[in-house]
Amino acid sequence: MPQPSAGLQFGKYKLLERIATGGMAEIYRARMTAVAGITKPVVIKKILPGYADDSAFVSMFINEARIALGLSHGNIAQIFDFGEVEGEYFLAMEWVDGHPLSNVLRRARDKGLPALPPPLAVLVAIDMLRGLAYAHTRLDDNGRPLHIVHRDVSPQNVLLSYEGQVKLVDFGIARARLAGRSETKNDAAKGKYVYFAPEQARGQALDARTDVFAAGTVLYEMLCGRRPFEGPMPEVLRKISQGDFPRPREWTPGIPAALERILLTAMATSPGQRYPTAQAFAEALARQLHVTAPDVSQSELGHFMGYLFEPELVDAGRPVQLPREFIAKVGRWSGVAEPPPVPTPPESPRFPPEPRGDLTTQPLPEEPLPAQAPSSPPPYAWHRTLHGWVVRGAPVVGALLIMWMGLLVGGTNTFAVELSSSPAGASIRVDGRALTETTPTLVTQLQADVEHHLEVSLPGMVPWSQRVKAERGTTLAVHARLASKRPAAARALTRPESANAPSTSARYPAGGPFTVSADLHAFRVPASAAARMRLDPSRAYGLRAEGRVSLGGPMPVAQAAYFLEGGAALSARDSFGVVGADEVMVQNASVLYVFLWDGSPGDNRGALQVHVREQASGAITTLLLDARRHAVPLTPHEGFTLRELDPSTTYRVVVRAPPEPARTRGFGGGAVDQVLALHGTGDSPATAHGTLELLEVNQPTVMRGARWLRLAFPDDDPGDNTGGLTLEVTPVAPLHQ
């Protein structure tokens, strides 16, 4: 579904898709068209229309432009343009093809890595500090220091490209003398408080050493997999002011002692005890890196990004190739010894002799092994040691090391394929020969520079196939997305709304359980008529609805649906729900949307009051929900509708989580174990009122007097949705009995 402003011309830029929404601004991927039809990908950051009159925010936005336009460094995202289009201020900046460090950390955890490999974490920190050092030392036109301080160094503001580049972004709250205003205590309190320096937490004057502390906090999180300071804001600020946090080696004993000392110096409570400049911090890290990992390079960071975000790259037609040298380095960095030499079998695809249940299982040679000396370790002893190590908590690095071993086994003229699928557990054929293992697995010893045919199949799914070819010594990451194959009975039950949406409805009875797709059956709330309110993502709120409205039915309505926008901390499970007389707690949200789900708002009357209580202070803001203006009717192509229910029958309704659960905020947002439901007695949801429900996985709901049932996932970006839920509707008893 189109996003607000997406696909529209914005001055000399065309907005392609919205990629983020901040407190008062939104960010779009865009394309600039220059003379002679030359185009350039850019990012447009523009003020939301409702805040164009906010003089304080506009001043901060212009301040960001003044500072950022004067910065030109390889580790700072370049600002190309600043201006105003039809009353909307905007910045045009460099498009970095990659992800924020916050996404990288989350994806690493999803892959089983508790933290980043130390050399890569240090490499990121060095580049980040180089960008800061450049900004800190900038001079004005008269040769005077500008004293730029970023003040918001955090994983969200550090971008990593797929090529391994590190870019610092968002100088929105930076202070510099060219901004034309003095710093106040309130200014000092801006930023993400878990990355504050002690002087920032106390509201004192800031300088370059403030950014040094924040950069140390980010490095701590990369090395330990957790932040040094966590909890409610008052508690965090107290701990920051007192320097009360666990030492890095308490979480990760493998961190070198010298690296810990460097990190603790950067995070000293007193600014005078820290590194005086970002450059000094970077040089200390570079010296330590030269001792512990002298061969680490930017390309390794690029390979690591490719490994983490392999599904996205493969879907975009960009196969991931991991050199075996990189896989070996990951093993060394993780403290696992390299394997001893392994005999080389014939160069032909090798298939495991029996099904196994873990990624460490690899094909072993069938030929007799040469005799070993009594003092030598038994053949593949390292392989079994690795198996135990992986089980104890390093599955991903273990898988990478096994890839390397497979490459060694395959000789010098082979490559490997890391084959996965969604759903997992699919059968595999390579060049017409069946493997005994299922996805995900590693296929090794494929002859290099020769095309091979991969086939993946699963009962009830459309078979998938792809031809692959690679140079020797590489590992391709290939992901098969299997589409559901509906049986004939289900096709007969389906009544298409249009040729483009054949699975948006079905007739009852028979068939079932029915599939509710997180992708096909989602609707975009921000583009709707929902009432909206800005929230502070660092605070928790209580929501409560008061009053009743008429939606055209015989009974008044006292509840509404809500949807939340937010950053990475907001889980998909917490992003939507139903608000009524009982208070509902929400957190990690930047925008609140509240709406009435009604297909025919023309006969609606009245309004609900939605009270939004800030938990810490108790302050209450009331959002007025007008029954007509804030009613959201779904199009026929949004949501899933089960029709021709018998209103004289009581039904037991329950949703289940299939092997691939519903996800509406990407993989990092977690599974969605609930869905919004509406059921009513009229002819269809488009013309009749309904009763709103929140169906939770494995929690049966009794439904009476309904002719239809409609389910949908509220969302802000269905493009990252996968999986779904299954719907079971079972008759219980007629109402007249």
Buried (B, 14 or more C-beta within 10 A) or exposed (E): BEBBBBEEEBBBBBBBBBBBBBBBBBBBBBBBEEEEEEEBEBBBBBBBEEBBEBEEBBEBBBBBBBBBBBBEBEBBBBBEBBEEBEEBBBBBBBBBEBBBBBBBBBBBBBBBBBBBBBBBBBBBBBBBBBBBBBBBBBEEEEEEEBBBBBBBBBBBBBBBBBBBBBBBBBBBBBBBEBBEEEBEEEBBBBBBBBBBBBBBBBBEBBBBBBBBBBBBBBBBBBBBBBBBBEEBBEEBBBBBBEEEBEBBBEBBEEBBEEBBEBBBBBBBBEBEEBBEBBBBBBBBBBEBBEEBBEEBBBEBBBBBBBBBBBBBBBEEEBBBBBBBBBBBBBBBBBEBEEBEEBEBBEBEBBBBEEEBEEBBBBBBBEEEEEEEEEEEEEBBEBBEBBBEBBEEEBBBBBBBBBBBBBBBBBBEBBBBBBBBBBBBEBBBBBBEEEBBBBBBBBBBBBBBEEEBEBBBBBEEBEBBEBEBBBEBBBBBBBBBBBEBEBEEEBEEBBEEBEEEBBBBBBBBBEBBBBBBBBBBBBBBBBBBBBBBBBBBBBBBBBBBBEBBBBBBBEEEBEBBBBBBBBBBBBBBBBBBBBBBEEEBEBBBBBBBBBBBBBBBBEEBEBBBEBBBBBBEEEEEBEBEBBBBBBBBBBBBBBBBBBBEBBEEBBBBBBBEBBEBBBBBBBBBBBBBBBBBBBBBBBEBBBEBBBBBBBBBBEEBBEBBBBBBBBBBBBBBBBEBBBBBBBBBBEEEEEEEE
